[in-house]
């Protein structure tokens, strides 16, 4: 079992930045690929970014490429999402997720087994 707790969400103006953190506990964090997803009201949960267990493989959704950066600190059991140049359309609940894969980074929601409770990000125009 892996427990995931997100933090760092909040209200920010367009063009601003936020850094989300996801702290993991339970089974060995470094074994898992990790991902960030987001869900806006009345929309499907969508993939944002993912990182393999070693950090060697990183993937981003086209909508955030060049603005968001995913990283992980395995000794601290934490994965981060640095979000810059935020836009109102980035407003959503952001979820951290752990995949049972290690080197492969899934883009699909069903590729992830453990989920956090989410943190709200609101970008005002």
N, CA, C and O atoms as a GROMACS GRO file, in nm:
protein
  500
    1UNK      N    1   0.085  -0.120   0.000
    1UNK     CA    2   0.000   0.000   0.000
    1UNK      C    3   0.088   0.125   0.000
    1UNK      O    4   0.190   0.130   0.069
    2UNK      N    5   0.048   0.223  -0.077
    2UNK     CA    6   0.119   0.351  -0.084
    2UNK      C    7   0.018   0.462  -0.055
    2UNK      O    8  -0.090   0.466  -0.113
    3UNK      N    9   0.054   0.549   0.036
    3UNK     CA   10  -0.028   0.666   0.065
    3UNK      C   11   0.037   0.789   0.004
    3UNK      O   12   0.157   0.810   0.017
    4UNK      N   13  -0.045   0.869  -0.064
    4UNK     CA   14   0.005   0.988  -0.132
    4UNK      C   15  -0.070   1.110  -0.079
    4UNK      O   16  -0.193   1.110  -0.070
    5UNK      N   17   0.006   1.215  -0.045
    5UNK     CA   18  -0.055   1.337   0.006
    5UNK      C   19   0.002   1.456  -0.072
    5UNK      O   20   0.122   1.483  -0.068
    6UNK      N   21  -0.088   1.526  -0.141
    6UNK     CA   22  -0.047   1.642  -0.218
    6UNK      C   23  -0.054   1.769  -0.133
    6UNK      O   24  -0.132   1.778  -0.038
    7UNK      N   25   0.029   1.865  -0.168
    7UNK     CA   26   0.025   1.996  -0.103
    7UNK      C   27   0.078   2.099  -0.201
    7UNK      O   28   0.136   2.066  -0.304
    8UNK      N   29   0.056   2.226  -0.166
    8UNK     CA   30   0.111   2.335  -0.247
    8UNK      C   31   0.012   2.405  -0.337
    8UNK      O   32   0.048   2.503  -0.403
    9UNK      N   33  -0.111   2.357  -0.342
    9UNK     CA   34  -0.210   2.423  -0.425
    9UNK      C   35  -0.250   2.557  -0.365
    9UNK      O   36  -0.212   2.591  -0.253
   10UNK      N   37  -0.327   2.633  -0.441
   10UNK     CA   38  -0.373   2.763  -0.393
   10UNK      C   39  -0.426   2.848  -0.505
   10UNK      O   40  -0.451   2.802  -0.616
   11UNK      N   41  -0.441   2.976  -0.473
   11UNK     CA   42  -0.491   3.074  -0.568
   11UNK      C   43  -0.373   3.159  -0.617
   11UNK      O   44  -0.294   3.209  -0.537
   12UNK      N   45  -0.363   3.175  -0.748
   12UNK     CA   46  -0.253   3.252  -0.806
   12UNK      C   47  -0.306   3.327  -0.927
   12UNK      O   48  -0.400   3.283  -0.993
   13UNK      N   49  -0.245   3.441  -0.956
   13UNK     CA   50  -0.285   3.516  -1.074
   13UNK      C   51  -0.222   3.455  -1.200
   13UNK      O   52  -0.119   3.388  -1.193
   14UNK      N   53  -0.285   3.479  -1.311
   14UNK     CA   54  -0.231   3.432  -1.439
   14UNK      C   55  -0.089   3.484  -1.457
   14UNK      O   56  -0.059   3.601  -1.429
   15UNK      N   57  -0.003   3.396  -1.504
   15UNK     CA   58   0.138   3.429  -1.519
   15UNK      C   59   0.223   3.393  -1.400
   15UNK      O   60   0.346   3.397  -1.407
   16UNK      N   61   0.158   3.358  -1.290
   16UNK     CA   62   0.230   3.324  -1.169
   16UNK      C   63   0.276   3.180  -1.167
   16UNK      O   64   0.263   3.107  -1.265
   17UNK      N   65   0.330   3.140  -1.052
   17UNK     CA   66   0.387   3.006  -1.036
   17UNK      C   67   0.339   2.942  -0.907
   17UNK      O   68   0.306   3.009  -0.809
   18UNK      N   69   0.336   2.811  -0.910
   18UNK     CA   70   0.311   2.730  -0.791
   18UNK      C   71   0.397   2.605  -0.799
   18UNK      O   72   0.432   2.560  -0.908
   19UNK      N   73   0.429   2.551  -0.684
   19UNK     CA   74   0.501   2.424  -0.679
   19UNK      C   75   0.420   2.326  -0.596
   19UNK      O   76   0.398   2.346  -0.477
   20UNK      N   77   0.377   2.220  -0.660
   20UNK     CA   78   0.304   2.115  -0.592
   20UNK      C   79   0.402   2.009  -0.543
   20UNK      O   80   0.502   1.979  -0.609
   21UNK      N   81   0.371   1.953  -0.428
   21UNK     CA   82   0.448   1.842  -0.374
   21UNK      C   83   0.356   1.724  -0.349
   21UNK      O   84   0.237   1.740  -0.322
   22UNK      N   85   0.412   1.606  -0.358
   22UNK     CA   86   0.339   1.483  -0.329
   22UNK      C   87   0.429   1.396  -0.244
   22UNK      O   88   0.530   1.344  -0.290
   23UNK      N   89   0.391   1.380  -0.119
   23UNK     CA   90   0.467   1.298  -0.027
   23UNK      C   91   0.410   1.158  -0.022
   23UNK      O   92   0.289   1.139  -0.007
   24UNK      N   93   0.498   1.060  -0.035
   24UNK     CA   94   0.455   0.920  -0.038
   24UNK      C   95   0.501   0.847   0.088
   24UNK      O   96   0.609   0.875   0.141
   25UNK      N   97   0.419   0.757   0.133
   25UNK     CA   98   0.458   0.671   0.245
   25UNK      C   99   0.406   0.530   0.216
   25UNK      O  100   0.318   0.510   0.132
   26UNK      N  101   0.463   0.435   0.286
   26UNK     CA  102   0.421   0.298   0.265
   26UNK      C  103   0.530   0.219   0.196
   26UNK      O  104   0.644   0.214   0.244
   27UNK      N  105   0.497   0.159   0.085
   27UNK     CA  106   0.592   0.075   0.014
   27UNK      C  107   0.698   0.160  -0.055
   27UNK      O  108   0.686   0.283  -0.061
   28UNK      N  109   0.799   0.097  -0.107
   28UNK     CA  110   0.916   0.165  -0.160
   28UNK      C  111   0.880   0.260  -0.273
   28UNK      O  112   0.845   0.218  -0.383
   29UNK      N  113   0.890   0.387  -0.244
   29UNK     CA  114   0.853   0.492  -0.339
   29UNK      C  115   0.937   0.484  -0.465
   29UNK      O  116   0.885   0.505  -0.575
   30UNK      N  117   1.063   0.455  -0.451
   30UNK     CA  118   1.153   0.460  -0.566
   30UNK      C  119   1.126   0.351  -0.668
   30UNK      O  120   1.184   0.353  -0.777
   31UNK      N  121   1.040   0.255  -0.637
   31UNK     CA  122   1.008   0.150  -0.732
   31UNK      C  123   0.909   0.194  -0.839
   31UNK      O  124   0.896   0.130  -0.943
   32UNK      N  125   0.839   0.304  -0.814
   32UNK     CA  126   0.723   0.340  -0.895
   32UNK      C  127   0.746   0.460  -0.985
   32UNK      O  128   0.812   0.557  -0.947
   33UNK      N  129   0.691   0.450  -1.106
   33UNK     CA  130   0.674   0.571  -1.185
   33UNK      C  131   0.565   0.655  -1.119
   33UNK      O  132   0.472   0.601  -1.059
   34UNK      N  133   0.577   0.786  -1.130
   34UNK     CA  134   0.481   0.876  -1.067
   34UNK      C  135   0.422   0.970  -1.171
   34UNK      O  136   0.486   1.005  -1.270
   35UNK      N  137   0.301   1.010  -1.146
   35UNK     CA  138   0.236   1.101  -1.240
   35UNK      C  139   0.154   1.206  -1.170
   35UNK      O  140   0.114   1.191  -1.054
   36UNK      N  141   0.130   1.314  -1.243
   36UNK     CA  142   0.036   1.418  -1.200
   36UNK      C  143  -0.078   1.423  -1.302
   36UNK      O  144  -0.057   1.422  -1.423
   37UNK      N  145  -0.198   1.429  -1.249
   37UNK     CA  146  -0.318   1.446  -1.329
   37UNK      C  147  -0.394   1.567  -1.277
   37UNK      O  148  -0.366   1.617  -1.168
   38UNK      N  149  -0.489   1.613  -1.356
   38UNK     CA  150  -0.574   1.722  -1.308
   38UNK      C  151  -0.716   1.701  -1.359
   38UNK      O  152  -0.740   1.637  -1.462
   39UNK      N  153  -0.810   1.757  -1.284
   39UNK     CA  154  -0.950   1.746  -1.322
   39UNK      C  155  -1.019   1.878  -1.296
   39UNK      O  156  -1.029   1.923  -1.181
   40UNK      N  157  -1.066   1.940  -1.402
   40UNK     CA  158  -1.143   2.063  -1.392
   40UNK      C  159  -1.291   2.027  -1.377
   40UNK      O  160  -1.331   1.916  -1.410
   41UNK      N  161  -1.372   2.120  -1.328
   41UNK     CA  162  -1.514   2.091  -1.310
   41UNK      C  163  -1.579   2.043  -1.439
   41UNK      O  164  -1.562   2.104  -1.545
   42UNK      N  165  -1.654   1.936  -1.428
   42UNK     CA  166  -1.730   1.878  -1.539
   42UNK      C  167  -1.641   1.831  -1.653
   42UNK      O  168  -1.687   1.819  -1.767
   43UNK      N  169  -1.515   1.805  -1.625
   43UNK     CA  170  -1.425   1.752  -1.726
   43UNK      C  171  -1.362   1.623  -1.678
   43UNK      O  172  -1.362   1.593  -1.558
   44UNK      N  173  -1.310   1.545  -1.774
   44UNK     CA  174  -1.242   1.423  -1.739
   44UNK      C  175  -1.107   1.452  -1.674
   44UNK      O  176  -1.046   1.555  -1.699
   45UNK      N  177  -1.064   1.359  -1.590
   45UNK     CA  178  -0.930   1.372  -1.533
   45UNK      C  179  -0.828   1.349  -1.644
   45UNK      O  180  -0.838   1.252  -1.719
   46UNK      N  181  -0.731   1.438  -1.654
   46UNK     CA  182  -0.636   1.430  -1.763
   46UNK      C  183  -0.492   1.425  -1.712
   46UNK      O  184  -0.458   1.478  -1.607
   47UNK      N  185  -0.410   1.358  -1.792
   47UNK     CA  186  -0.269   1.345  -1.761
   47UNK      C  187  -0.200   1.480  -1.777
   47UNK      O  188  -0.229   1.555  -1.871
   48UNK      N  189  -0.109   1.511  -1.685
   48UNK     CA  190  -0.032   1.635  -1.691
   48UNK      C  191   0.116   1.605  -1.715
   48UNK      O  192   0.176   1.658  -1.808
   49UNK      N  193   0.172   1.520  -1.631
   49UNK     CA  194   0.315   1.489  -1.641
   49UNK      C  195   0.344   1.359  -1.568
   49UNK      O  196   0.271   1.321  -1.476
   50UNK      N  197   0.451   1.292  -1.609
   50UNK     CA  198   0.490   1.170  -1.543
   50UNK      C  199   0.640   1.152  -1.545
   50UNK      O  200   0.709   1.208  -1.630
   51UNK      N  201   0.690   1.074  -1.449
   51UNK     CA  202   0.835   1.055  -1.435
   51UNK      C  203   0.862   0.912  -1.394
   51UNK      O  204   0.793   0.856  -1.308
   52UNK      N  205   0.963   0.853  -1.454
   52UNK     CA  206   0.999   0.715  -1.420
   52UNK      C  207   1.068   0.710  -1.284
   52UNK      O  208   1.097   0.813  -1.225
   53UNK      N  209   1.092   0.589  -1.237
   53UNK     CA  210   1.146   0.574  -1.102
   53UNK      C  211   1.281   0.644  -1.085
   53UNK      O  212   1.312   0.696  -0.978
   54UNK      N  213   1.360   0.645  -1.191
   54UNK     CA  214   1.494   0.704  -1.181
   54UNK      C  215   1.497   0.850  -1.224
   54UNK      O  216   1.595   0.921  -1.201
   55UNK      N  217   1.388   0.895  -1.286
   55UNK     CA  218   1.388   1.030  -1.342
   55UNK      C  219   1.442   1.036  -1.483
   55UNK      O  220   1.446   1.144  -1.542
   56UNK      N  221   1.482   0.923  -1.537
   56UNK     CA  222   1.541   0.922  -1.671
   56UNK      C  223   1.436   0.944  -1.780
   56UNK      O  224   1.468   0.995  -1.887
   57UNK      N  225   1.315   0.906  -1.754
   57UNK     CA  226   1.207   0.923  -1.851
   57UNK      C  227   1.102   1.018  -1.795
   57UNK      O  228   1.048   0.995  -1.687
   58UNK      N  229   1.076   1.123  -1.869
   58UNK     CA  230   0.977   1.224  -1.828
   58UNK      C  231   0.889   1.255  -1.948
   58UNK      O  232   0.937   1.272  -2.060
   59UNK      N  233   0.761   1.263  -1.923
   59UNK     CA  234   0.666   1.296  -2.029
   59UNK      C  235   0.570   1.404  -1.980
   59UNK      O  236   0.538   1.412  -1.861
   60UNK      N  237   0.526   1.487  -2.073
   60UNK     CA  238   0.433   1.596  -2.042
   60UNK      C  239   0.318   1.597  -2.141
   60UNK      O  240   0.332   1.556  -2.256
   61UNK      N  241   0.204   1.644  -2.094
   61UNK     CA  242   0.096   1.675  -2.185
   61UNK      C  243   0.136   1.797  -2.268
   61UNK      O  244   0.209   1.884  -2.221
   62UNK      N  245   0.089   1.801  -2.391
   62UNK     CA  246   0.125   1.913  -2.478
   62UNK      C  247   0.083   2.048  -2.418
   62UNK      O  248   0.150   2.149  -2.439
   63UNK      N  249  -0.026   2.047  -2.345
   63UNK     CA  250  -0.079   2.172  -2.292
   63UNK      C  251   0.008   2.236  -2.184
   63UNK      O  252  -0.007   2.355  -2.154
   64UNK      N  253   0.100   2.159  -2.127
   64UNK     CA  254   0.184   2.213  -2.019
   64UNK      C  255   0.332   2.211  -2.054
   64UNK      O  256   0.415   2.262  -1.979
   65UNK      N  257   0.365   2.154  -2.168
   65UNK     CA  258   0.505   2.142  -2.206
   65UNK      C  259   0.569   2.280  -2.216
   65UNK      O  260   0.513   2.371  -2.277
   66UNK      N  261   0.686   2.295  -2.154
   66UNK     CA  262   0.756   2.423  -2.153
   66UNK      C  263   0.718   2.512  -2.038
   66UNK      O  264   0.785   2.612  -2.012
   67UNK      N  265   0.611   2.478  -1.968
   67UNK     CA  266   0.567   2.560  -1.853
   67UNK      C  267   0.578   2.484  -1.721
   67UNK      O  268   0.609   2.543  -1.617
   68UNK      N  269   0.552   2.354  -1.725
   68UNK     CA  270   0.554   2.272  -1.604
   68UNK      C  271   0.679   2.183  -1.605
   68UNK      O  272   0.727   2.142  -1.711
   69UNK      N  273   0.729   2.153  -1.484
   69UNK     CA  274   0.842   2.063  -1.470
   69UNK      C  275   0.814   1.965  -1.358
   69UNK      O  276   0.785   2.004  -1.245
   70UNK      N  277   0.824   1.837  -1.389
   70UNK     CA  278   0.808   1.733  -1.289
   70UNK      C  279   0.946   1.686  -1.245
   70UNK      O  280   1.039   1.677  -1.326
   71UNK      N  281   0.960   1.657  -1.116
   71UNK     CA  282   1.086   1.605  -1.064
   71UNK      C  283   1.054   1.518  -0.943
   71UNK      O  284   0.942   1.519  -0.892
   72UNK      N  285   1.153   1.444  -0.898
   72UNK     CA  286   1.132   1.359  -0.780
   72UNK      C  287   1.259   1.354  -0.698
   72UNK      O  288   1.370   1.370  -0.750
   73UNK      N  289   1.242   1.333  -0.569
   73UNK     CA  290   1.351   1.316  -0.474
   73UNK      C  291   1.325   1.185  -0.403
   73UNK      O  292   1.249   1.181  -0.306
   74UNK      N  293   1.387   1.078  -0.449
   74UNK     CA  294   1.357   0.945  -0.394
   74UNK      C  295   1.393   0.932  -0.246
   74UNK      O  296   1.315   0.874  -0.170
   75UNK      N  297   1.507   0.984  -0.202
   75UNK     CA  298   1.534   0.974  -0.056
   75UNK      C  299   1.430   1.044   0.030
   75UNK      O  300   1.408   1.006   0.145
   76UNK      N  301   1.364   1.146  -0.026
   76UNK     CA  302   1.259   1.217   0.049
   76UNK      C  303   1.120   1.165   0.018
   76UNK      O  304   1.021   1.215   0.072
   77UNK      N  305   1.111   1.063  -0.068
   77UNK     CA  306   0.981   1.005  -0.104
   77UNK      C  307   0.883   1.111  -0.154
   77UNK      O  308   0.766   1.111  -0.116
   78UNK      N  309   0.931   1.200  -0.237
   78UNK     CA  310   0.849   1.313  -0.280
   78UNK      C  311   0.864   1.336  -0.430
   78UNK      O  312   0.973   1.324  -0.486
   79UNK      N  313   0.754   1.369  -0.492
   79UNK     CA  314   0.754   1.411  -0.632
   79UNK      C  315   0.697   1.552  -0.637
   79UNK      O  316   0.608   1.587  -0.560
   80UNK      N  317   0.749   1.632  -0.729
   80UNK     CA  318   0.713   1.773  -0.738
   80UNK      C  319   0.657   1.806  -0.876
   80UNK      O  320   0.685   1.738  -0.974
   81UNK      N  321   0.578   1.911  -0.879
   81UNK     CA  322   0.535   1.968  -1.006
   81UNK      C  323   0.551   2.118  -0.997
   81UNK      O  324   0.473   2.186  -0.930
   82UNK      N  325   0.652   2.170  -1.064
   82UNK     CA  326   0.673   2.314  -1.070
   82UNK      C  327   0.590   2.368  -1.186
   82UNK      O  328   0.605   2.324  -1.300
   83UNK      N  329   0.504   2.462  -1.156
   83UNK     CA  330   0.412   2.516  -1.257
   83UNK      C  331   0.440   2.665  -1.274
   83UNK      O  332   0.420   2.744  -1.182
   84UNK      N  333   0.484   2.702  -1.392
   84UNK     CA  334   0.514   2.841  -1.423
   84UNK      C  335   0.421   2.891  -1.533
   84UNK      O  336   0.356   2.812  -1.602
   85UNK      N  337   0.416   3.021  -1.548
   85UNK     CA  338   0.332   3.083  -1.652
   85UNK      C  339   0.191   3.027  -1.650
   85UNK      O  340   0.136   2.989  -1.753
   86UNK      N  341   0.134   3.022  -1.533
   86UNK     CA  342   0.003   2.962  -1.517
   86UNK      C  343  -0.105   3.040  -1.591
   86UNK      O  344  -0.100   3.162  -1.602
   87UNK      N  345  -0.202   2.965  -1.641
   87UNK     CA  346  -0.314   3.021  -1.716
   87UNK      C  347  -0.445   2.986  -1.646
   87UNK      O  348  -0.451   2.888  -1.573
   88UNK      N  349  -0.550   3.064  -1.668
   88UNK     CA  350  -0.680   3.028  -1.607
   88UNK      C  351  -0.724   2.886  -1.643
   88UNK      O  352  -0.790   2.820  -1.562
   89UNK      N  353  -0.690   2.838  -1.760
   89UNK     CA  354  -0.731   2.703  -1.799
   89UNK      C  355  -0.654   2.594  -1.725
   89UNK      O  356  -0.685   2.476  -1.741
   90UNK      N  357  -0.555   2.631  -1.646
   90UNK     CA  358  -0.485   2.534  -1.562
   90UNK      C  359  -0.561   2.510  -1.431
   90UNK      O  360  -0.524   2.422  -1.353
   91UNK      N  361  -0.666   2.585  -1.408
   91UNK     CA  362  -0.746   2.569  -1.287
   91UNK      C  363  -0.807   2.429  -1.282
   91UNK      O  364  -0.877   2.387  -1.374
   92UNK      N  365  -0.780   2.359  -1.173
   92UNK     CA  366  -0.827   2.221  -1.159
   92UNK      C  367  -0.785   2.169  -1.022
   92UNK      O  368  -0.707   2.232  -0.951
   93UNK      N  369  -0.836   2.053  -0.988
   93UNK     CA  370  -0.782   1.976  -0.877
   93UNK      C  371  -0.669   1.890  -0.934
   93UNK      O  372  -0.688   1.819  -1.033
   94UNK      N  373  -0.554   1.898  -0.872
   94UNK     CA  374  -0.436   1.824  -0.918
   94UNK      C  375  -0.414   1.703  -0.829
   94UNK      O  376  -0.414   1.713  -0.706
   95UNK      N  377  -0.396   1.589  -0.894
   95UNK     CA  378  -0.379   1.462  -0.825
   95UNK      C  379  -0.242   1.403  -0.855
   95UNK      O  380  -0.192   1.408  -0.967
   96UNK      N  381  -0.183   1.347  -0.753
   96UNK     CA  382  -0.061   1.271  -0.764
   96UNK      C  383  -0.099   1.123  -0.772
   96UNK      O  384  -0.194   1.079  -0.708
   97UNK      N  385  -0.024   1.046  -0.851
   97UNK     CA  386  -0.056   0.905  -0.866
   97UNK      C  387   0.072   0.823  -0.880
   97UNK      O  388   0.173   0.872  -0.932
   98UNK      N  389   0.066   0.699  -0.834
   98UNK     CA  390   0.180   0.608  -0.844
   98UNK      C  391   0.144   0.489  -0.932
   98UNK      O  392   0.038   0.429  -0.917
   99UNK      N  393   0.234   0.458  -1.023
   99UNK     CA  394   0.213   0.345  -1.113
   99UNK      C  395   0.295   0.227  -1.066
   99UNK      O  396   0.401   0.244  -1.005
  100UNK      N  397   0.246   0.106  -1.092
  100UNK     CA  398   0.320  -0.013  -1.054
  100UNK      C  399   0.436  -0.039  -1.150
  100UNK      O  400   0.518  -0.127  -1.124
  101UNK      N  401   0.443   0.035  -1.258
  101UNK     CA  402   0.558   0.026  -1.347
  101UNK      C  403   0.672   0.107  -1.287
  101UNK      O  404   0.650   0.187  -1.196
  102UNK      N  405   0.790   0.087  -1.336
  102UNK     CA  406   0.906   0.160  -1.286
  102UNK      C  407   0.964   0.250  -1.392
  102UNK      O  408   0.972   0.372  -1.375
  103UNK      N  409   1.007   0.189  -1.502
  103UNK     CA  410   1.073   0.264  -1.608
  103UNK      C  411   0.976   0.323  -1.709
  103UNK      O  412   1.004   0.425  -1.772
  104UNK      N  413   0.862   0.258  -1.723
  104UNK     CA  414   0.762   0.306  -1.820
  104UNK      C  415   0.670   0.406  -1.752
  104UNK      O  416   0.624   0.383  -1.640
  105UNK      N  417   0.642   0.517  -1.820
  105UNK     CA  418   0.556   0.621  -1.765
  105UNK      C  419   0.422   0.619  -1.839
  105UNK      O  420   0.414   0.663  -1.953
  106UNK      N  421   0.319   0.570  -1.775
  106UNK     CA  422   0.187   0.567  -1.842
  106UNK      C  423   0.130   0.708  -1.858
  106UNK      O  424   0.156   0.796  -1.776
  107UNK      N  425   0.053   0.727  -1.963
  107UNK     CA  426  -0.021   0.851  -1.980
  107UNK      C  427  -0.169   0.834  -1.945
  107UNK      O  428  -0.240   0.932  -1.926
  108UNK      N  429  -0.214   0.709  -1.936
  108UNK     CA  430  -0.354   0.683  -1.913
  108UNK      C  431  -0.381   0.672  -1.763
  108UNK      O  432  -0.297   0.627  -1.686
  109UNK      N  433  -0.500   0.713  -1.726
  109UNK     CA  434  -0.541   0.708  -1.586
  109UNK      C  435  -0.534   0.566  -1.533
  109UNK      O  436  -0.492   0.544  -1.419
  110UNK      N  437  -0.574   0.468  -1.613
  110UNK     CA  438  -0.575   0.330  -1.564
  110UNK      C  439  -0.436   0.270  -1.554
  110UNK      O  440  -0.421   0.154  -1.515
  111UNK      N  441  -0.333   0.347  -1.589
  111UNK     CA  442  -0.196   0.300  -1.570
  111UNK      C  443  -0.143   0.325  -1.430
  111UNK      O  444  -0.031   0.287  -1.397
  112UNK      N  445  -0.225   0.390  -1.347
  112UNK     CA  446  -0.183   0.427  -1.212
  112UNK      C  447  -0.269   0.356  -1.110
  112UNK      O  448  -0.390   0.343  -1.127
  113UNK      N  449  -0.205   0.311  -1.004
  113UNK     CA  450  -0.273   0.226  -0.906
  113UNK      C  451  -0.309   0.299  -0.778
  113UNK      O  452  -0.415   0.275  -0.720
  114UNK      N  453  -0.221   0.388  -0.733
  114UNK     CA  454  -0.244   0.461  -0.608
  114UNK      C  455  -0.265   0.608  -0.640
  114UNK      O  456  -0.200   0.664  -0.729
  115UNK      N  457  -0.357   0.671  -0.567
  115UNK     CA  458  -0.393   0.810  -0.591
  115UNK      C  459  -0.398   0.890  -0.462
  115UNK      O  460  -0.436   0.838  -0.356
  116UNK      N  461  -0.360   1.015  -0.472
  116UNK     CA  462  -0.379   1.106  -0.360
  116UNK      C  463  -0.519   1.165  -0.362
  116UNK      O  464  -0.600   1.134  -0.450
  117UNK      N  465  -0.545   1.251  -0.265
  117UNK     CA  466  -0.678   1.313  -0.252
  117UNK      C  467  -0.693   1.439  -0.335
  117UNK      O  468  -0.804   1.486  -0.357
  118UNK      N  469  -0.584   1.493  -0.381
  118UNK     CA  470  -0.589   1.610  -0.468
  118UNK      C  471  -0.567   1.740  -0.394
  118UNK      O  472  -0.591   1.751  -0.274
  119UNK      N  473  -0.521   1.839  -0.470
  119UNK     CA  474  -0.504   1.974  -0.417
  119UNK      C  475  -0.556   2.072  -0.522
  119UNK      O  476  -0.530   2.057  -0.642
  120UNK      N  477  -0.629   2.173  -0.476
  120UNK     CA  478  -0.693   2.266  -0.568
  120UNK      C  479  -0.594   2.373  -0.615
  120UNK      O  480  -0.523   2.433  -0.534
  121UNK      N  481  -0.591   2.395  -0.744
  121UNK     CA  482  -0.515   2.506  -0.804
  121UNK      C  483  -0.614   2.595  -0.876
  121UNK      O  484  -0.689   2.550  -0.963
  122UNK      N  485  -0.614   2.722  -0.841
  122UNK     CA  486  -0.704   2.818  -0.905
  122UNK      C  487  -0.620   2.933  -0.960
  122UNK      O  488  -0.544   2.997  -0.888
  123UNK      N  489  -0.635   2.958  -1.090
  123UNK     CA  490  -0.561   3.065  -1.156
  123UNK      C  491  -0.660   3.171  -1.200
  123UNK      O  492  -0.749   3.145  -1.281
  124UNK      N  493  -0.644   3.290  -1.145
  124UNK     CA  494  -0.735   3.399  -1.179
  124UNK      C  495  -0.679   3.480  -1.296
  124UNK      O  496  -0.558   3.493  -1.314
  125UNK      N  497  -0.771   3.534  -1.374
  125UNK     CA  498  -0.730   3.611  -1.493
  125UNK      C  499  -0.713   3.758  -1.461
  125UNK      O  500  -0.679   3.838  -1.549
   0.00000   0.00000   0.00000
